[in-house]
Amino acid sequence: MTSTIRTTVSRRRGLAATTTVLPLLVLLVTAAAWAGELPDTIAVHWSGSTPDRFGNPVTYFWCALGIAIAATCAATVVTIRGTADDRLWLPATALVSWTAASTWIMSVALTRHAGSAEDARIGPWIVVPLLGIAWALLAFALAPASPHPPAGNRPVLDTPLSPTERVSWTQRVRGRWALVLATVMATAALASFLLGQWWIALLFALLVVVAGAFASVTVQVDQRGVSLSSWGLRWKRVPLDTIESATVTRIVPVQWGGSGYRFTPRGTAVVVRGGEGIVLEKKNGRPFAITVDSANDGAALINSLVAAT
């Protein structure tokens, strides 16, 4: 029975991954079919229905190909590792691959049809890249559902703390997928820069900084509460007097709305990666979850500090 379930999960994971591979293959087949027939210049941006920016189709192709390959590599890693985050990452990689492939194909097709880049009109074809959202939803539907996490426990230190005792606990958690995302965004920023899309390049550069902040997060517990910092700067603190208890549980990003800083009906969470983490039960009734290594040690100190106040 267990073997059958694992086979079904692996099959669904593989099917979901194909939604990332297919746009890449279509991009390659289309480029091969148009080899030697590409226009010198293609429209790459439209203001309304009229093109206002142009680019080299070969340069644009290599940028689109690089992004689609990066998305496919990410999907392959997710499929091989078989994490509980399938429904988070596979739709994302499918969307990125679709968008990269479809925008190049659409730009070249419209230019070829019009006879010149200046006469290319996007019209209703603007919906083609937007269909990537539906494509990502298909990947989400195909990916296996995440298992429900087990109930957490509330550890405490072996020796109770006195009200005047000063202690602290610091742990750093690294998010490999945040690092991958930052790398992809850096690639997209460079591609946008080469295509002359300055404002898009600036936007991607900002996303690199944000994603990089979640590539390494430092969690500290002391008498003041629980604090989070990145790049050496503290950006979140949960005061100790607002915490009722802390539990240790397995955190699945999809069940908390994804990775990063998440606000969901279930509670607020800082999800750097899937796996063990601490869930703070707050006095206002809204939990706050943090993925962190050695979560049992951190939760034990939090519960002991709460008990000592």
C-alpha positions, 0 to 999 in steps of 0.5 A, spaced: 500 500 500 505 504 501 509 503 495 503 504 491 502 511 494 509 513 493 508 511 486 502 515 485 505 521 488 512 520 484 507 520 478 503 526 479 510 530 481 513 528 474 507 530 471 507 537 474 514 538 472 512 537 465 509 543 465 515 547 466 519 542 460 514 543 455 514 551 454 522 550 453 521 544 448 516 549 444 521 554 444 526 550 442 522 547 436 519 554 434 526 557 434 529 551 429 523 552 425 524 559 424 532 558 423 534 563 418 527 567 417 528 571 423 527 579 422 533 583 424 529 587 429 522 585 433 518 588 437 519 587 445 514 592 448 508 595 447 504 601 449 497 599 448 497 596 441 503 600 438 510 597 439 515 602 443 521 598 444 525 593 439 530 588 440 534 583 437 531 576 436 537 572 437 539 576 444 532 576 446 532 568 444 538 566 448 535 570 454 528 567 454 532 560 453 536 561 459 530 563 463 526 557 461 532 552 462 533 555 469 526 554 471 526 547 468 533 545 472 529 548 478 523 543 477 528 537 476 531 538 482 524 539 486 522 532 482 528 529 484 528 531 491 520 530 492 519 535 498 513 537 501 513 544 497 511 541 490 505 545 490 509 551 491 515 550 486 512 547 480 507 552 479 512 557 479 517 554 475 511 552 470 509 560 470 516 562 469 518 557 463 511 559 460 512 567 460 519 566 457 517 562 452 511 565 450 513 572 450 519 571 445 514 566 440 509 572 440 514 577 439 517 574 433 510 571 430 507 578 431 513 582 427 513 576 422 506 577 421 506 585 420 512 585 416 516 589 420 517 591 428 514 598 427 507 595 424 507 589 429 500 590 433 499 586 439 492 586 440 488 580 443 495 576 443 497 580 450 493 574 453 498 569 451 503 570 456 497 571 461 495 564 460 501 562 464 497 563 470 492 558 468 498 553 466 501 554 473 494 552 476 494 546 472 501 544 475 498 546 482 493 541 480 497 535 478 502 536 483 501 531 489 498 535 495 502 536 502 501 531 508 498 534 514 503 536 519 503 532 526 501 536 532 507 540 535 510 539 542 511 544 547 518 543 550 521 546 556 528 546 559 530 541 564 532 546 569 527 552 570 529 559 569 529 564 575 526 571 573 533 574 573 537 569 569 539 572 563 540 567 557 539 567 549 539 562 543 541 564 536 540 560 530 541 561 523 537 558 517 538 558 510 533 558 504 536 554 498 530 556 494 531 563 496 538 563 493 535 560 487 530 565 486 535 571 487 539 568 482 534 567 477 532 574 479 539 577 478 539 573 471 532 576 469 535 583 471 541 582 467 537 580 461 532 586 462 538 590 462 541 587 455 534 589 452 534 596 454 528 595 459 531 599 465 525 600 469 524 592 469 532 591 471 531 595 477 525 592 479 528 585 478 534 588 482 530 590 488 527 583 488 534 580 488 535 584 495 528 581 498 529 574 496 537 574 498 534 577 505 530 570 506 536 566 503 539 567 510 535 569 516 538 569 524 533 567 529 534 570 536 531 568 543 532 572 549 528 576 555 525 581 550 522 575 545 524 572 539 527 577 533 529 575 526 534 579 522 537 579 515 543 582 512 545 584 519 539 588 520 533 586 525 526 587 521 522 583 526 521 582 533 515 578 537 515 581 544 516 575 550 509 578 553 505 577 547 507 569 547 503 564 551 507 558 548 511 555 543 511 548 539 515 545 535 512 542 528 514 540 521 512 546 517 510 545 510 510 552 506 504 551 502 500 550 508 502 557 510 501 560 504 508 559 501 515 561 502 517 568 505 513 573 510 506 570 509 499 572 512 494 567 512 488 565 515 492 560 519 497 565 522 503 569 520 509 565 518 516 567 516 518 560 512 525 560 509 524 552 507 520 546 509 521 542 515 522 543 523 520 550 525 517 553 531 510 556 532 509 561 537 502 561 540 500 568 541 495 571 546 492 575 541 490 568 538 494 569 532 500 564 531 506 566 528 511 560 525 518 560 524 522 555 520 529 554 524 534 549 525 534 546 532 527 548 533 526 544 539 532 548 543 529 555 541 522 553 543 524 550 550 528 556 551 521 560 549 517 556 554 522 557 560 522 564 559 515 565 559 514 561 565 519 565 569 516 571 567 
